[in-house]
C-alpha cells in the first residue's frame, strides 16, 4: 500500500499508540460537552500546535463531534499556503498514525481533482497542520476514511469547501470536516509587536484580535474571516477554517459554537505566544 509516513518528531505528539491514548484521555478527564446545544456535528475548527499546547482543545472538539456524528469520511483541511496557491491534496492510499493507518478515500480524492484545480501534496512536505490531527482522527473515528487537503489563504478555500460538500451529497457519503487553524502569533518570535510585550499585549490578542476572528468564524462569514486574517494577522492557515466552515454551511450548519479558547501564554507565559480556538458547527 502506498502509505504516507509520519514526519513530525516526538515533541509534537507521542510516537506510541499507548502514550497517545493516555494523552487524549487526560485531556478529556473530568470534562463533558453536555452544555453544548448541538443536535448534529457537521464540522469544527481545531488548533495545530504540538499537543502540549493545543492537544486538549483539539481532543475536546473531536470528542464533541464524535458524540453527534456518524461519518464515513473525515475531511481534514490544513493550511500554510499563500494567497496565490492552489489547494494541495494527499493522494497516497493511507496515512500512518500511532493507532494504525488511516485509509484515504481515494475515490473522493479523484472526484475532487476532477471538479477543481488541485495539486498533489508532496509526501515529504512535513506540514504540521495535517499530520498533528491524524492520530486524533484515528482515535475518535477509527472506522472512518480520510480526505486531507491543504487550503490556500484565499476565497479558493471557500470554493473548495463547497465542492467537497457537493461531492458528499451527490455520492451519499456522510462526512465530518475539520479545519486546522491557529490564531494570532504574537511577539518577537513572530515579528508582531504592535502592542508591546507583557499582560497588555495578551489582553489585546485575546479580547480584540483573536475575538475578531472568532466572531466571524461563529457567524460563518468567509469573506469577512479572510479579510480579518489578512488585515490583522489574526490566524495561521485561515484557509483551513474557511474550508471547514464552508463545507459545514453547505451541509446545513447555520452558526458555530465556541467550545473554548486560550493561548499558549496561559500554559507557558512568554513574550511570544499563540491563540487557540475550538469551534464546532
Beta strands, then each sheet from edge to edge (+ up, - down):
strand 1: 3-4
strand 2: 43-46
strand 3: 73-78
strand 4: 88-89
strand 5: 94-95
strand 6: 102-103
strand 7: 119-120
strand 8: 145-150
strand 9: 175-180
strand 10: 182-183
strand 11: 185-186
strand 12: 235-236
strand 13: 257-263
strand 14: 273-280
sheet 1: 1+ 5+ 6-
sheet 2: 7+ 4+ 8- 3- 9- 2- 14+ 11-
sheet 3: 7+ 4+ 8- 3- 9- 2- 14+ 13-
sheet 4: 10+ 12-
end
